[in-house]
Amino acid sequence: MPSEPREYQISDLVQEFQISPRTIRYYEELGLVQPRRTAGNHRIYSRRDRARLKMILRGKMLGFSLREIAVLIQLYDIDPTEKRQYEEGLRYAYKHLEEVRHRIAELKLLEADLVEAIHAAETKYGELSAETNREETTRSENIKGVEPTHDG
């Protein structure tokens, strides 16, 4: 069984995480990952950088902001027991859960408004269709009794 590499090039991480090199460089600008540089100024990422990228992407998927993710990453460095990181992570998760629940409530109200608008539009459409059908029937009955004139 092959062992996991100790170092990664940016192309390795791009392929693994399906993100752009620019995204990884942006995370570097924010200090979220800290690759070392080769003599030729190429970035070399460590297992730690890879783990941080994984954490960043998971956090984003869960709706955390990059600022919140940065705090969680810093807590790994500060508290090796990870207790503070979990406390902060839970705080962010509860906050995010409340925001999600609020959005769901708003979406349910929007859904009710849309259902009501659709029902009103369908009712009006049905009335207009019935009226149009009556007018067409009356017009066609009126035409049946009219003989063409042959002036000649």
N, C-alpha and C positions, 0 to 999 in steps of 0.2 A: 504494500500500500504506500503510494508516494506521500511524502510529508508536505505540509503546507509551506509555501515559500516564505522566506523571512523578509523579503523586500519585493516591492511592486513598482512597475512603471505606470505612468498615467494611463497608458493604453490597456493595461491589465484591469485597472479599476473601472475604466470606461466600459469595457466589455462585460465585466462581472455585474456591474450595477445598472447598466443601460442608461448612463447619464453622459452628458457631454464633457469634454475636457475643460471647457469654459466654466461649467458648474463646479468642478473640482477646484479649479484655480480660484473661483469666487469664494468657496469655503476656506481656501488657504488665506485669501485676503482678509477674511473675517477672523482668522486665527483658530478656526475649528479643526483644521488639519495642519501639520507642520512638517512637510517633507524636507529631507536634507537635500543638498545640491551636490552634484558631481563636479569634477573639475571643468567639464564642458557645460555646466549650468543646467543640467537635466535634473528634473525632480525624481527623487527616489522615496517611495512611501513605505513606511514600516507596517508591521501587523497592527500596531496601535492606531495608525492613521486609517487603516482599512476598517478596524472596529469602530472608529469614530464615524467614518462615512456611513457604515451600516446603521449606526445609532441615529445619525442625522436623517437618513432616508426613512427610517422607521418613525421617527418623531414627526417628520413632515407628513407621512401617510396618516398619522393619528391626529393631525391638525395642529401640532405645536408650531409656534413661530420659531424662527432661527435664533432669536434672542433667548427664548425659553430653552431651546436645545443647547445653546452655548452655556447656559447656567448649569444644566444637568451634566454636561461634559466636564466643566470646571470642577464640579463636586466630586467627580471620580478622582481627580488629582488631589483634592483637599482631604477627602475622607475615604481611606482605603476600606473601611467597613461597609461603605456604600449606604449607610443608614440615612445620611442627609440627602443623598441623591434620591433615594426612594421617597423620603418625606416630600421633597420638592416635586418629584415626579407625580406623586399622588395629588399634591395641591394643584398642579397644572391640569392633571387629568380630571379632577372634580370640576375645576373651572370650565374646562373644555366641554365636559358632559353637560353642564348647565347651559352653555351656549348652544349646543346641539339640540337640547330639549326645547329651548326657546325658539330656535329655527323651525323645529318640527311643529310646534304650536302655531307659528306664523304660517307655515305651509298648509296646515289643516284649515286655517281660516281662509287662505287663498283658495284651497280646493273647494270649500263650501261656497264661496263667492262664484267660482267658475261653474260649479254645478248649477247654481241658481241662474246665472247668466245663460248657460246653455239651454236650460229648461225654458226660460222666457223666450229665447230666440227660436227654439223648436216650435213653441206654441204659436208665436207670431208667424213663422214660416208656414205652419199648417193652415192658419187663418188666411194668409195671403194666397196660398195654393188653392184653397177651397173657393175663395172669391174669384180668382183667375179662371178656375174651371167653370164656375157659374157664368161668368162673362163670356167665355168662349162658347159654351153651350147655347146661350141666348143669341149670340151673334150668328152661330151656324144655323139656328132655327130661323132667324130672320132672313138669312140668305136663301134658304130653301124655298121660301114663298115668293121670291123675286124672279121674274122671268127676264131674260136678256131682251133688250129692244133691238129690233132689226131695222134700223133706218137705212134706207138705201136708195 
